Amino acid sequence: MDFGFNADQEMLRATARKFFENECTSEFVRARMAEDGGFTEEFWTKLAEQGWLGLVYPEQYGGAGLGFVDLTVLMEEMGRVVMPGPFFSTLLLGGLTILEAGSDAQKKDWLTRIAEGQARVSLAWTEPSARWDAAGVTTTAVPSGGGFTLSGTKLFVPDAHVAHALVVVARTGDAGEDGISLFVVPTNAKGVSITLLPTMDQTRKLCEVKLDHVAVPASALLGAKDGGWQPLSRVVQRATVALCAEMCGGAQKVLDMTTEYAKIRIAFGKPIGSYQGVKHKAADMLVEVENAKSLTYYAAWAVDENVPEAALAASMAKAYASDAFRKVAGAGIQLHGGIGFTWEHDLHLYFKRAKSSEFTFGDATYHRERVAQLIDL
């Protein structure tokens, strides 16, 4: 059994690293942080030209037809540069939900345009309760005039302000998982209001979305009425694994930056990397990164193959990667000393991304509880 990446995947990694070194520099990232949009149309077009906006979509919908192990490679490279913009929300949240739950016509319409860089779609799921389970969904979709009327508030919706449409998770039935439905709602529909929220991680924009009696046609429904929770769960599971891969890439970059600094920073006549305390801290960072990668790669394989333990693997990866990225980013700042705390140094970009990613789709505590439940503890 081959536990390494194949030649095509290594070529993808090399191509992505060169692309991001040229197109997603620290200066580019910081410029996007200062803007409300958080991305540029030119950069978005270049991502589409690389074929990355449809990487895991079937070829019949304009995608590359690759798997989640391939996506893991790309997400790691994006994490290395803390890439800003709506890639994650479009490809892995809005678009993947349409792929999982939509009809062939809906897939052809939306996924083709997403892959071409002509459309951006996000997922409006979480609400003020901040719950990740079905009980947290209180936004309602009431049958009306042959269609539905949606009302409610969604919080922390990624990149909603630059999306052309949102996949809205709404309640159409009784309490529980069986009463959840999914709808594609244009962001310019009457009754939709979007407010950009202040966030600690300025590279990842989050919004509040209010739905005030928003009327949508029956064709806006994705899949069967009351049958939205299962496809949503599959999407979140896959998106969680992709997020773990991004976190691994970020943690690896922090480790690389720190070890390079330890070689050139002189204290008491010697590089600080020669001191035992620094060596041990760097070794601990390496262990955290490698363990996070191992769990993430296994989880990517598990969701690719749709094995029964995929949900367990995803939660194990997220629980570990959440802690690992935060610890590595914090240790990197400590080993850099005073310069690590300055705005001019890039380490704070990684620490902030680590904190935001830690709580996205549930933190380590949440996923350890899920692991315990999945193994019947």
C-alpha positions as CSV (number, residue, x, y, z in Angstrom):
1,M,0.0,0.0,0.0
2,D,1.4,3.4,-1.0
3,F,1.1,6.0,1.7
4,G,2.6,8.8,-0.3
5,F,1.3,11.2,-2.9
6,N,1.5,10.1,-6.5
7,A,3.4,12.0,-9.2
8,D,0.3,13.9,-10.4
9,Q,-0.4,15.1,-6.9
10,E,3.2,16.2,-6.4
11,M,3.0,18.1,-9.6
12,L,-0.1,19.8,-8.4
13,R,1.7,20.8,-5.2
14,A,4.7,22.2,-7.1
15,T,2.4,24.1,-9.5
16,A,0.3,25.5,-6.7
17,R,3.3,26.6,-4.6
18,K,4.9,28.4,-7.5
19,F,1.5,30.1,-8.4
20,F,0.9,31.3,-4.8
21,E,4.5,32.5,-4.4
22,N,4.0,34.7,-7.4
23,E,0.3,35.7,-7.0
24,C,-0.5,35.5,-3.3
25,T,2.3,37.3,-1.6
26,S,2.2,38.7,1.9
27,E,1.6,42.2,0.4
28,F,-1.4,40.8,-1.6
29,V,-2.9,39.2,1.5
30,R,-2.5,42.3,3.6
31,A,-4.1,44.5,0.8
32,R,-7.1,42.2,0.7
33,M,-7.4,42.3,4.5
34,A,-7.9,46.0,4.3
35,E,-10.7,45.7,1.8
36,D,-14.3,44.7,2.3
37,G,-14.3,42.4,-0.7
38,G,-11.3,40.3,0.4
39,F,-10.4,39.3,-3.1
40,T,-9.8,40.6,-6.6
41,E,-11.6,39.5,-9.8
42,E,-8.3,39.1,-11.5
43,F,-7.0,36.7,-8.9
44,W,-10.4,34.8,-9.0
45,T,-10.1,34.5,-12.8
46,K,-6.6,33.1,-12.4
47,L,-7.8,30.4,-10.0
48,A,-10.5,29.5,-12.6
49,E,-7.9,29.3,-15.3
50,Q,-5.9,26.8,-13.2
51,G,-9.0,24.6,-13.0
52,W,-9.0,24.8,-9.2
53,L,-12.5,26.3,-8.8
54,G,-14.0,23.0,-10.1
55,L,-11.2,20.7,-8.9
56,V,-13.5,18.1,-7.2
57,Y,-16.6,18.6,-9.4
58,P,-17.3,16.0,-12.2
59,E,-16.1,16.8,-15.7
60,Q,-19.7,16.9,-17.0
61,Y,-20.2,20.1,-14.9
62,G,-16.9,21.7,-16.0
63,G,-14.8,20.4,-13.2
64,A,-11.6,18.4,-13.1
65,G,-13.1,15.3,-11.6
66,L,-10.3,14.9,-9.0
67,G,-10.7,13.6,-5.4
68,F,-10.4,14.9,-1.9
69,V,-6.8,13.7,-1.6
70,D,-5.9,15.9,-4.5
71,L,-7.8,18.8,-2.9
72,T,-5.8,18.2,0.3
73,V,-2.6,19.0,-1.6
74,L,-4.1,22.3,-2.9
75,M,-5.6,23.3,0.4
76,E,-2.2,22.8,2.2
77,E,-0.6,25.2,-0.3
78,M,-3.4,27.7,0.2
79,G,-2.9,27.4,4.0
80,R,0.8,28.2,3.6
81,V,0.0,31.6,2.2
82,V,-3.2,32.2,4.3
83,M,-5.0,32.8,1.0
84,P,-7.9,35.2,1.3
85,G,-11.1,35.2,-0.7
86,P,-14.2,33.1,-1.2
87,F,-12.6,29.9,-2.5
88,F,-13.5,27.8,0.5
89,S,-17.0,29.1,0.8
90,T,-17.7,28.7,-2.9
91,L,-16.0,25.4,-3.8
92,L,-16.5,23.5,-0.5
93,L,-19.7,25.0,1.0
94,G,-22.1,26.4,-1.5
95,G,-21.0,24.5,-4.5
96,L,-20.5,21.2,-2.8
97,T,-23.9,21.4,-1.3
98,I,-25.4,21.9,-4.8
99,L,-23.4,18.9,-6.0
100,E,-24.6,16.7,-3.1
101,A,-28.3,17.7,-3.1
102,G,-29.1,19.4,-6.4
103,S,-30.8,18.1,-9.5
104,D,-28.9,17.6,-12.7
105,A,-30.2,20.9,-14.1
106,Q,-29.2,22.8,-10.9
107,K,-25.8,21.2,-10.9
108,K,-25.2,22.1,-14.6
109,D,-26.4,25.6,-14.0
110,W,-24.4,26.5,-10.9
111,L,-21.4,24.2,-10.9
112,T,-20.4,25.0,-14.5
113,R,-20.5,28.7,-13.7
114,I,-18.6,28.2,-10.4
115,A,-15.8,26.3,-12.2
116,E,-15.6,29.0,-14.8
117,G,-15.2,31.7,-12.2
118,Q,-18.6,33.3,-13.2
119,A,-20.5,32.5,-10.0
120,R,-19.8,32.5,-6.2
121,V,-22.1,30.6,-3.8
122,S,-21.8,30.4,0.0
123,L,-23.6,28.3,2.7
124,A,-25.9,30.1,5.2
125,W,-26.2,27.5,8.0
126,T,-25.3,28.7,11.5
127,E,-27.6,31.0,13.5
128,P,-27.4,33.2,16.6
129,S,-27.6,30.0,18.8
130,A,-24.1,29.0,17.4
131,R,-25.2,25.4,17.4
132,W,-23.9,22.9,14.8
133,D,-26.7,20.4,15.1
134,A,-30.1,20.4,13.4
135,A,-31.8,21.8,16.5
136,G,-29.9,25.0,15.9
137,V,-31.8,25.7,12.6
138,T,-34.8,27.9,13.3
139,T,-34.9,29.8,10.0
140,T,-38.3,28.8,8.5
141,A,-39.4,28.1,4.9
142,V,-43.1,28.1,4.6
143,P,-44.9,26.9,1.4
144,S,-46.4,29.9,-0.3
145,G,-47.9,30.4,-3.8
146,G,-46.3,27.4,-5.3
147,G,-42.9,28.3,-3.8
148,F,-41.6,29.1,-0.3
149,T,-41.2,32.1,1.9
150,L,-38.0,32.2,4.0
151,S,-37.6,34.1,7.3
152,G,-34.8,34.1,9.8
153,T,-31.2,35.2,10.6
154,K,-28.0,33.5,9.7
155,L,-24.7,34.4,11.4
156,F,-21.1,33.9,10.4
157,V,-21.9,33.2,6.7
158,P,-18.5,33.2,4.9
159,D,-18.2,35.7,2.0
160,A,-22.0,36.3,1.7
161,H,-21.3,39.9,0.7
162,V,-19.5,38.8,-2.5
163,A,-21.7,35.7,-3.3
164,H,-24.2,35.7,-6.1
165,A,-26.4,33.2,-4.2
166,L,-26.6,31.4,-0.9
167,V,-27.6,27.9,-0.1
168,V,-29.9,28.5,2.9
169,V,-30.5,25.8,5.5
170,A,-34.1,26.2,6.6
171,R,-36.7,24.3,8.6
172,T,-39.7,23.1,6.6
173,G,-40.9,20.4,9.1
174,D,-40.9,19.3,12.7
175,A,-37.9,19.8,15.0
176,G,-35.0,17.5,14.3
177,E,-33.0,16.4,11.4
178,D,-36.0,15.3,9.3
179,G,-37.4,18.8,9.0
180,I,-34.4,20.5,7.3
181,S,-34.5,21.6,3.6
182,L,-32.0,23.4,1.4
183,F,-32.7,26.4,-0.9
184,V,-30.7,28.4,-3.4
185,V,-31.4,32.0,-2.7
186,P,-30.0,34.9,-4.9
187,T,-28.3,37.5,-2.7
188,N,-30.1,40.2,-4.6
189,A,-33.6,38.7,-3.8
190,K,-36.1,41.0,-2.2
191,G,-35.9,40.7,1.6
192,V,-32.3,39.6,1.8
193,S,-30.0,41.9,3.7
194,I,-26.3,41.2,4.3
195,T,-24.0,42.9,6.8
196,L,-20.3,42.4,6.9
197,L,-19.1,41.5,10.4
198,P,-15.8,42.5,12.1
199,T,-13.6,39.5,12.5
200,M,-10.3,38.7,14.1
201,D,-9.1,36.9,11.0
202,Q,-9.4,39.6,8.4
203,T,-8.4,37.2,5.6
204,R,-11.7,35.4,6.0
205,K,-14.8,37.6,5.8
206,L,-18.0,36.6,7.7
207,C,-21.4,38.1,7.4
208,E,-24.8,38.3,9.0
209,V,-27.7,37.4,6.6
210,K,-31.3,38.4,7.4
211,L,-34.1,36.9,5.5
212,D,-37.3,38.9,5.8
213,H,-40.1,37.0,4.1
214,V,-38.0,36.1,1.1
215,A,-40.1,34.5,-1.7
216,V,-38.4,31.8,-3.8
217,P,-39.9,29.5,-6.4
218,A,-40.2,25.8,-6.0
219,S,-37.2,25.3,-8.3
220,A,-35.0,26.9,-5.5
221,L,-35.4,23.7,-3.4
222,L,-32.3,21.5,-3.5
223,G,-33.3,17.9,-3.3
224,A,-36.3,16.6,-1.5
225,K,-38.3,18.7,1.0
226,D,-37.3,17.8,4.6
227,G,-34.4,15.8,3.2
228,G,-31.6,18.4,3.5
229,W,-29.8,17.3,6.6
230,Q,-28.0,14.2,5.3
231,P,-26.5,15.9,2.2
232,L,-25.6,18.9,4.4
233,S,-23.8,16.6,6.9
234,R,-21.8,15.0,4.0
235,V,-20.8,18.5,2.8
236,V,-19.7,19.6,6.3
237,Q,-17.8,16.4,6.8
238,R,-15.8,17.0,3.6
239,A,-15.4,20.7,4.2
240,T,-14.0,19.9,7.6
241,V,-11.3,17.7,6.2
242,A,-10.4,20.3,3.6
243,L,-10.1,22.9,6.4
244,C,-7.8,20.6,8.3
245,A,-5.6,20.4,5.3
246,E,-5.5,24.1,5.1
247,M,-4.6,24.2,8.8
248,C,-1.8,21.7,8.2
249,G,-0.3,23.9,5.5
250,G,-0.4,27.0,7.7
251,A,1.2,25.1,10.6
252,Q,3.9,23.8,8.4
253,K,4.7,27.3,7.1
254,V,4.9,28.6,10.7
255,L,7.4,25.8,11.5
256,D,9.5,26.6,8.4
257,M,9.6,30.3,9.3
258,T,10.5,29.5,12.9
259,T,13.3,27.1,12.1
260,E,14.8,29.5,9.6
261,Y,14.7,32.3,12.1
262,A,16.3,30.1,14.8
263,K,19.3,29.5,12.4
264,I,20.0,33.2,11.9
265,R,19.0,34.9,15.2
266,I,22.1,35.3,17.3
267,A,21.9,35.4,21.1
268,F,25.0,35.3,23.4
269,G,27.2,34.7,20.3
270,K,25.3,31.6,19.0
271,P,22.2,31.0,16.9
272,I,19.2,30.5,19.2
273,G,18.5,27.2,17.4
274,S,21.6,25.8,19.1
275,Y,20.0,26.1,22.6
276,Q,18.2,23.1,24.0
277,G,15.1,24.9,25.0
278,V,14.5,26.2,21.5
279,K,15.3,22.8,20.0
280,H,12.8,21.1,22.2
281,K,10.1,23.6,21.4
282,A,10.8,23.2,17.6
283,A,10.7,19.5,18.0
284,D,7.3,19.7,19.7
285,M,6.0,21.9,16.8
286,L,7.2,19.3,14.3
287,V,5.4,16.5,16.1
288,E,2.2,18.5,16.2
289,V,2.4,19.2,12.4
290,E,3.2,15.7,11.4
291,N,0.5,14.1,13.5
292,A,-2.1,16.6,12.2
293,K,-1.0,15.7,8.6
294,S,-1.3,12.0,9.2
295,L,-4.8,12.3,10.6
296,T,-5.9,14.7,7.8
297,Y,-4.5,12.5,5.0
298,Y,-6.3,9.5,6.4
299,A,-9.6,11.5,6.7
300,A,-9.2,12.7,3.1
301,W,-8.8,9.1,1.9
302,A,-11.8,8.1,4.1
303,V,-14.2,10.7,2.6
304,D,-12.8,10.0,-0.9
305,E,-13.6,6.3,-0.5
306,N,-16.8,6.9,1.5
307,V,-15.8,4.3,4.1
308,P,-18.0,3.9,7.1
309,E,-15.4,5.5,9.5
310,A,-15.2,8.7,7.4
311,A,-17.2,10.7,10.0
312,L,-14.9,9.4,12.8
313,A,-11.8,10.2,10.8
314,A,-13.0,13.7,10.0
315,S,-13.7,14.5,13.7
316,M,-10.4,13.0,14.8
317,A,-8.5,15.2,12.3
318,K,-10.4,18.3,13.2
319,A,-9.9,17.8,17.0
320,Y,-6.2,17.4,16.6
321,A,-5.6,20.0,13.9
322,S,-7.5,22.6,15.8
323,D,-5.2,22.3,18.8
324,A,-2.1,21.7,16.7
325,F,-2.3,24.8,14.5
326,R,-3.0,27.1,17.5
327,K,-0.2,25.6,19.5
328,V,2.3,25.8,16.6
329,A,1.3,29.4,15.7
330,G,1.7,30.4,19.4
331,A,5.0,28.7,19.8
332,G,6.2,30.3,16.6
333,I,5.5,33.7,18.0
334,Q,7.2,32.9,21.2
335,L,10.4,31.7,19.5
336,H,10.5,34.8,17.3
337,G,10.6,36.9,20.5
338,G,9.6,40.6,20.2
339,I,9.5,40.7,16.4
340,G,6.9,37.9,16.4
341,F,4.4,40.2,18.1
342,T,4.6,43.1,15.6
343,W,2.1,43.9,12.9
344,E,4.8,43.9,10.3
345,H,5.7,40.3,10.8
346,D,3.4,37.7,9.1
347,L,3.1,35.4,12.1
348,H,0.0,37.1,13.4
349,L,-1.8,36.2,10.2
350,Y,-1.3,32.6,10.9
351,F,-2.2,32.8,14.5
352,K,-5.5,34.6,13.6
353,R,-6.3,32.0,10.9
354,A,-5.5,29.3,13.4
355,K,-8.0,30.7,15.9
356,S,-10.8,31.3,13.3
357,S,-10.3,27.8,11.9
358,E,-10.3,26.2,15.3
359,F,-13.9,27.1,15.9
360,T,-15.2,26.7,12.3
361,F,-17.3,23.5,12.2
362,G,-16.7,23.0,15.9
363,D,-13.6,23.2,18.1
364,A,-11.5,20.4,19.5
365,T,-13.8,19.8,22.5
366,Y,-16.9,19.5,20.2
367,H,-15.1,17.0,17.9
368,R,-13.7,14.9,20.8
369,E,-17.3,14.5,22.1
370,R,-18.3,13.4,18.5
371,V,-15.5,10.9,18.5
372,A,-16.7,9.5,21.9
373,Q,-20.2,9.2,20.6
374,L,-19.1,7.5,17.3
375,I,-17.1,4.9,19.2
376,D,-20.0,4.4,21.7
377,L,-18.1,5.7,24.8
